[in-house]
């Protein structure tokens, strides 16, 4: 899985924001998944691309790493 974002349709590049992505008011776009694992969700304010990151933290199995996924803009 590539952690590199597809190119932004805006010539200025991606501008990531977690506003409106859920989570709690103090930390939008962030969820605790148990242990030291956190999930993050953000979107590009210019093209709408969604970035979801799963950060495994320190409690992980051998060979297990962080994951980043990109999905097209939501309707």
Order of alpha helices (4+ residues) and beta strands (2+ residues): beta-beta-beta-beta-beta-beta-beta
